[in-house]
Amino acid sequence: MAHTIERAPTGRAKCRACKQALVKDELRMGEETSNAFGAGTAMHWYHLACGARQRPEAFIAAWQDFEPLCDVADVKAQGTALLQTAELGKVYYRLQRFVRIERASSGRARCQGCRKLIEKGALRFVLQRIEDGMVAGAGFTHLDCAHAYAGAVDELVERVIGQSELDQESWSEVKVSVERQANLPREIKVPFRRTDVDGEEPQDEN
């Protein structure tokens, strides 16, 4: 697939990940995927930061093609920083799924880290998957279970702050928890496969 970085020709498109507008003339990342509605391929667009965080492999490929052509120092610096983010998310792939933090609206959801119920009103991370350009919810984790789920918490606050609405006291709680988990050894999570009743093996990464 051909992935690309270019300037948005209009301000009509929205980022596939955060659903916010892609501003005209702003750099955006395009990920080419199979067309879910017919033959051929489709291009899905992302803010550079959203692409690096949630579609790291596509971002890495796109930046490798774009970087040699870029002669703007600030853009190169931004891209280099985002490349490091993408490389991290490629290794600790579950980090790609963290998009927001919120207060639990009920006590029915289970944490993807510890599998226990998340108490109503407790802070929780919201997870999201993007596969073939389709966005779907992937559950939640307790505030203190982010490391248990992802194996690392690098840049976790930066990943969720843009789509989260918390008061200052709540953000302080988040940052204390993430800093504490950052002292834990990183752990690479390996995707596993589970055989279903028909004998096929659909990937189940939780």
Order of alpha helices (4+ residues) and beta strands (2+ residues): beta-beta-beta-alpha-alpha-alpha-beta-beta-beta-alpha-alpha-alpha-beta-beta
